[in-house]
Amino acid sequence: PVLGERLDDAQIEIERTGDCGGRLMAGAHSNSSAATVTLLDVELHPEGATEIARDRALGPLVDKTMEQLRTELDAAMDHLPADGSDLTAALRFVADQAGRHAAADTTIDVTVYTDAISNAGPLALNEPDVTLDDATRTAAEAPDPAVAGVNELRIEGVGHVAGTNQPPSDYVDVIAAQAGAYLERTGAAHTDALTALVGR
């Protein structure tokens, strides 16, 4: 269910990007920056001489892009390590891509779909007795996550894990606090760490 929900939300982002005639990049991360891959890097420009024609072309373009995303994601899941997650790896990927594409006439908005529970890397807080002080300390001590040129950077799905057994709310609060504090260090114009999926 978690993957399906994230893909549904990603489809909304793809529709928005296509409607604006923008560029879409998607990646997947695991337990280190070495275990990070680019899934998509596509220009989404619906064809048509009129706005009505472009609107009609948007749906098929979104469907095609979603099919590509699912195919690439399935391939990535087959070879990326499944035994860990490192939020800093995801943000290093964001920083690398933003650094390549930032420009004065470009608006870069980033959504990271993750439970934000790192069990690898400097943000690892996968013990049940962690505190808000632990969250603040680890977020401050982790490597500089600067992401130049990003307008909006948000994490969606904080604390929402696969399966029916979800983490206690107190633990989710700690993870959300850590993610929020770490995002604030990025230099992005707007940041947020959300337990919900915005598009849903």
Buried (B, 14 or more C-beta within 10 A) or exposed (E): EBEEBBBEBBBBBBBBBBBEEBBBBBBBBBBBBEBBBBBBEBEBBBEEEEEEEBEEBBEEBBEEBBEBBBEBBEEBEEEBEEEBBBBBBBBBBBBBBBEEEBEEEEEBBBBBBBBBBBBBBBBBBBEEEBEEEBBBEBBEEBEEBBBEBBBBBBBBBBBBEEEEEEBEEEBBBBBBBBBBBBBBBBBBEEBBBBBEBEBE
